[in-house]
């Protein structure tokens, strides 16, 4: 889905920006895996966006993690544009971005949704 076709260079650029807006940060392979696209176009867009100053990165071990650059001169208008574009995305995709797990589940931990747990035990 390429909502900002007339504004951005490529669909992969839109995917990178949407991912970084909703998740806060991420690395190339993680973004490519989420959208089920090849890693190479995502890596190229990450490099272009970093060169242009739209995103910033830092190394975490061997992995380069990217996030939106809060010092980018058009940071607020870009966020507003991306938020408007998100409304055209399927709600399932937006939910997956907002509630994505970053760590594996603890062995033996029961699969109880947070909502169900709070409904059953209103005292906590």
RACORBEL-V995834 format. One record per backbone hydrogen bond with DSSP energy under -0.5 kcal/mol. CO is the residue of the C=O (numbers start at 1). NH is the residue of the N-H. If there is no record, write none. Layout:
CO,NH  CO,NH
//
This chain:
1,3  2,5  4,7  4,8  10,14  11,15  12,16  13,17  14,18  15,19  16,20  17,21  18,22  19,23  20,24  23,25  26,66  27,31  28,32  29,33  30,34  31,35  32,36  32,37  33,36  38,42  39,43  40,44  41,45  42,46  43,47  44,48  45,49  46,50  47,51  48,52  49,53  49,54  49,55  50,53  54,69  56,67  58,65  60,63  63,60  63,65  65,58  66,26  67,56  68,70  69,72  72,75  74,78  75,79  76,80  77,81  78,82  79,83  80,84  81,85  82,86  83,87  85,88  86,89  90,93  90,94  91,95  92,96  93,97  94,98  95,99  97,100  106,109  110,112  113,117  114,118  115,119  116,120  117,121  121,124
//
